[in-house]
């Protein structure tokens, strides 16, 4: 399925989405580095990893080599700028912790939408486009959590990947209905953002196997 779009306009639109998502996820990576008392180099590594892992994976799977996250200096500058801002303005960032969570939700929405749109523009089928959009959205957060030895948020029952999946579904359906690209991007991104934001504010979580989790914890404790 191909989108009907102006290639130059869509390319600029996707870059804006990507850079916006890169910055806010790089902030979340830098905050994780500060929380785990990493040095400046460690904070910058986490900011780059969180800001670019999802987009790099998406672009490599689509065959864009070298991927823009490495080839385009803007992605590197944006990532490191977020890391330096967080490192040298830690008190301010901590006071704005709630805002950072909102930005994290916004970054998820931006990346999920840009990933799905880029996949559709490359000619992928709707299911593949949705999956690639989700991967773009959650990839950076997963690598961030792994680097600080935490179970990734997406695997802990949070409404995270499911919010991205809902947003990419709107993008795919809207594209099949031949709605304007900006409209489907706005609708999909808004749905993803609202679901993630409400999950953060109201503590929504996906069901987990409580019985098995308790048994495993008791087994580990006894050994």
C-alpha positions in Angstrom: 0.0 0.0 0.0 1.5 3.3 -1.0 0.6 6.7 0.5 -0.4 9.6 -1.8 2.0 12.4 -0.7 4.4 15.1 -1.8 7.7 13.3 -1.2 9.6 16.5 -0.4 7.0 17.7 2.0 6.7 14.3 3.7 10.4 14.1 4.1 10.6 17.4 5.9 7.6 16.5 8.0 9.2 13.2 9.1 12.5 14.9 10.0 10.6 17.3 12.2 8.8 14.4 14.0 12.1 12.5 14.3 14.1 15.4 15.7 11.3 16.2 18.2 11.1 12.6 19.3 14.9 12.4 19.5 15.2 15.4 21.8 12.5 14.4 24.3 13.7 10.8 24.5 17.3 11.9 24.8 16.1 14.0 27.8 14.6 10.8 29.4 17.9 9.0 28.8 19.9 11.7 30.4 17.6 11.8 33.4 18.0 8.1 33.9 21.8 8.6 33.8 21.6 11.3 36.4 19.4 9.2 38.6 21.9 6.3 38.4 24.8 8.7 39.2 26.6 8.3 35.9 29.4 10.7 34.9 29.0 13.2 32.0 30.1 10.6 29.4 27.6 8.1 30.7 24.8 10.6 30.6 25.6 11.5 27.0 25.7 7.8 26.0 22.3 7.3 27.6 20.9 10.4 26.0 22.1 9.3 22.5 20.9 5.7 23.0 17.5 6.7 24.2 17.0 9.4 21.5 18.2 7.3 18.5 17.9 3.6 19.1 14.4 3.3 17.8 15.0 5.4 14.7 18.3 3.7 13.9 16.6 0.3 14.1 13.7 1.4 11.9 16.0 2.9 9.3 18.3 -0.1 9.1 15.3 -2.4 8.7 14.0 -0.2 5.9 17.4 -0.4 4.2 18.6 3.2 4.8 22.3 2.9 5.2 24.0 4.7 6.8 20.9 5.7 8.8 20.1 9.4 9.3 20.7 9.1 13.0 24.4 8.7 12.3 24.7 10.4 8.9 22.7 13.6 9.8 24.6 15.8 12.3 21.3 17.2 13.6 20.4 14.0 15.4 23.7 13.8 17.1 23.6 17.5 18.1 20.1 17.3 19.4 20.9 14.2 21.5 24.0 15.6 23.1 22.3 19.0 23.7 19.6 17.2 25.6 22.2 15.3 27.6 24.3 18.5 28.4 21.2 20.4 29.3 20.1 17.7 31.8 23.6 17.3 33.2 24.3 21.0 33.9 20.7 21.9 34.8 19.8 18.8 36.9 17.9 20.8 39.7 15.7 22.4 37.0 15.1 19.1 35.3 14.2 17.4 38.6 11.7 20.1 39.4 10.2 19.5 36.0 10.0 15.8 36.4 6.3 15.8 35.7 6.9 17.7 32.5 9.6 15.2 31.4 7.0 12.4 31.8 4.7 14.4 29.5 7.6 14.8 27.1 8.2 11.1 27.2 4.6 10.5 26.2 5.0 13.1 23.4 8.2 11.4 22.2 6.5 8.1 22.1 3.7 9.6 20.0 6.1 11.4 17.6 8.3 8.3 17.0 5.4 5.9 16.6 3.7 8.1 14.0 6.9 8.8 12.1 7.9 5.1 12.1 4.5 4.1 10.7 4.5 6.8 8.1 8.0 6.1 7.0 7.2 2.4 6.7 4.1 3.1 4.6 6.0 5.4 2.4 8.6 2.7 1.8 5.8 0.4 0.6 5.4 -1.9 3.6 2.1 -3.6 4.3 -0.2 -2.2 7.1 0.8 -4.8 9.8 4.5 -4.3 9.2 4.0 -0.5 9.3 2.3 -0.7 12.6 5.0 -3.0 14.1 7.8 -0.8 12.8 6.0 2.3 14.3 5.8 0.6 17.7 9.5 -0.5 17.5 10.5 3.1 16.6 8.6 4.3 19.7 9.8 1.8 22.3 13.3 1.1 21.0 15.1 4.0 22.7 13.4 3.4 26.0 14.2 -0.3 26.0 17.9 0.3 25.4 18.0 3.1 28.0 16.5 0.7 30.6 18.8 -2.1 29.7 21.9 0.1 29.9 21.0 1.0 33.5 20.2 -2.7 34.4 16.4 -2.2 34.6 13.7 -4.3 33.2 12.4 -2.3 30.2 9.3 -0.3 30.9 7.5 -1.8 27.9 7.8 -5.2 29.5 6.5 -4.3 33.0 2.8 -3.9 32.3 2.9 -0.2 31.5 0.5 1.1 28.9 3.4 1.9 26.6 3.7 -0.3 23.5 -0.1 -0.6 23.5 -0.5 3.1 23.3 2.0 3.2 20.4 0.1 0.4 18.7 -3.2 2.2 18.9 -1.6 5.3 17.4 0.0 3.5 14.5 -3.3 1.7 13.9 -5.0 5.1 13.4 -2.2 6.1 11.0 -2.6 2.9 8.9 -6.4 3.0 8.8 -6.4 6.7 7.9 -3.9 6.1 5.1 -6.0 3.3 3.7 -8.9 5.8 3.7 -6.6 8.2 1.8 -7.0 10.9 4.4 -4.3 13.7 4.3 -1.0 12.6 5.9 -1.0 15.5 8.4 -4.5 14.5 9.5 -3.7 10.9 10.2 -0.4 11.8 11.8 -2.1 14.3 14.2 -4.9 11.8 15.0 -2.6 8.9 15.6 -0.1 10.9 17.6 -2.8 12.5 19.7 -4.4 9.1 20.5 -1.0 7.6 21.5 -0.1 10.7 23.6 -3.5 10.7 25.4 -3.4 7.0 26.2 0.2 7.2 27.6 -0.4 10.4 29.5 -3.6 9.1 31.1 -1.8 5.8 32.0 0.9 7.9 33.7 -1.5 10.1 35.6 -4.0 7.4 36.6 -1.6 4.5 37.0 -3.1 2.3 34.3 -1.3 -0.9 33.8 -1.8 -4.0 31.6 -2.6 -7.3 33.5 0.3 -9.3 34.8 0.5 -12.9 36.0 0.5 -12.1 39.7 0.3 -15.7 40.9 3.3 -16.8 38.8 5.2 -13.6 39.8 4.7 -14.3 43.5 5.6 -18.0 43.1 8.8 -17.0 41.4 9.7 -14.4 44.0 9.1 -17.0 46.8 11.2 -19.5 45.0 14.1 -17.1 44.6 13.8 -16.0 48.2 14.0 -19.6 49.4 17.2 -20.1 47.5 
